[in-house]
Amino acid sequence: MNADDAPRCGWERAYIALGSNLGDRKAYLAAAREAMDHIPDTRVLAVSEIEETVPLGGVDQPPYLNQMALVETQLSPRELLQACRAIEEAAGRVRIERWGPRTLDLDLVRFGNRTIEDPDLVIPHPGLPHREFWQRELTELRDYDR
């Protein structure tokens, strides 16, 4: 049985990274936080400060605003990922270019203590060790994750 298919057994905590580098970046992050509050069986427990960062991946584009959210959910990792993708699409996210600019990017960074390695879902997120701003944001939220 895949860890993502395991039966639900109460609330689990997950970290979702929010990023935006097109349009009104602060408004996109605010709309994402608001939308996450409406994901079924999920509640936002805390969010980090917003941080401006340089883009990754070498594509010429504007800087990002980034933020991390700690949520508690009864959804499976795949269900939470699907909810995040729906929020991205509602914000006008179009997946054209890897590492390209975007109105909104929501990444599932951690999900409880689970490790998942599927083609379209890897937890912990493979970029976690390489993104210092995620490390700072996770550290900021550590006191809420007890």
Buried (B, 14 or more C-beta within 10 A) or exposed (E): EEBBEEEEEEEBBBBBBBBBBBBEBEEBBBBBBEBBEEBEEBEBEBBBEBBEBEBBEEEEBBEBBBBBBBBBBBBBBBBBBBBBBEBBEEBEBEEEEEEBBBBBBBBBBBBEEBEBEEEEBBBBBEEBEEBEBBEBBBEBBEEEEE
